[in-house]
């Protein structure tokens, strides 16, 4: 871990940002005491939805459009929805 003064950080911010992006952790000090930490952003911050995308890829396709499910629920036609969801649950197994 690298330590630099506030004055050095102000004068060399661009270079310090490059180092942080490369994985270096930099502590900024004032009068020898740490006041801030500069570091890169991890790979998970770039793709926060990656785990959900993988999960959706592994699930079987939904049996009918969501609008049809909502319409059937509004019309109290639960039997069709139950059959479709039952088929979908069976496909997951």
C-alpha positions in Angstrom: 0.0 0.0 0.0 1.4 3.3 -1.1 1.2 6.5 1.0 1.3 10.0 -0.4 0.7 13.5 1.0 -2.2 15.7 0.0 0.1 18.0 -1.9 1.6 15.1 -3.9 -1.9 13.7 -4.5 -3.1 17.1 -5.8 -0.1 17.4 -8.1 -0.2 13.8 -9.4 -3.9 12.9 -9.3 -4.1 11.6 -12.8 -1.2 9.2 -12.3 -2.6 8.1 -8.9 -5.9 7.4 -10.5 -4.2 5.2 -13.1 -2.5 3.3 -10.3 -5.7 2.8 -8.4 -7.5 1.6 -11.5 -4.6 -1.0 -11.9 -5.4 -2.3 -8.4 -3.0 -0.3 -6.2 -4.4 1.0 -3.0 -3.2 4.5 -2.1 -3.5 6.2 1.3 -3.5 10.0 1.3 -2.0 11.6 4.4 -2.1 15.0 5.9 0.8 15.8 8.3 1.6 12.1 8.3 -1.8 11.0 9.3 -4.1 9.0 7.0 -7.1 10.9 5.9 -8.4 9.1 2.7 -7.9 6.0 0.7 -7.9 5.8 -3.0 -8.5 2.4 -4.7 -10.0 0.9 -7.9 -13.5 -0.2 -8.3 -13.9 -4.0 -8.3 -15.2 -6.0 -11.3 -18.5 -6.6 -9.7 -19.4 -2.9 -9.8 -19.1 -3.0 -13.6 -21.6 -5.7 -14.1 -24.0 -5.8 -11.0 -26.6 -7.8 -12.9 -24.3 -10.6 -14.1 -25.4 -13.1 -11.4 -29.1 -12.4 -12.2 -28.5 -12.7 -15.9 -26.9 -16.1 -15.4 -29.8 -17.3 -13.2 -32.4 -16.1 -15.8 -30.4 -18.0 -18.6 -30.7 -21.2 -16.6 -34.5 -21.0 -16.0 -36.9 -22.5 -18.4 -38.9 -20.0 -20.5 -42.0 -18.6 -18.9 -45.2 -20.4 -20.1 -47.1 -17.4 -21.2 -46.7 -13.6 -21.4 -47.1 -11.8 -18.1 -49.9 -9.7 -19.5 -52.0 -12.8 -20.0 -51.3 -14.0 -16.4 -52.4 -10.6 -15.0 -55.5 -10.5 -17.3 -56.5 -14.0 -16.1 -56.0 -13.1 -12.5 -58.2 -10.0 -12.9 -60.9 -12.1 -14.5 -60.6 -14.6 -11.7 -59.6 -17.3 -14.1 -57.1 -18.9 -11.8 -57.4 -22.4 -13.3 -55.5 -21.5 -16.5 -52.8 -19.7 -14.5 -52.5 -22.6 -12.1 -52.1 -25.1 -15.1 -49.6 -22.9 -16.8 -47.5 -22.4 -13.6 -47.8 -26.1 -12.9 -46.4 -26.9 -16.3 -43.7 -24.3 -15.8 -42.7 -25.8 -12.4 -42.6 -29.3 -14.0 -40.3 -28.0 -16.7 -37.9 -26.6 -14.0 -37.4 -30.0 -12.5 
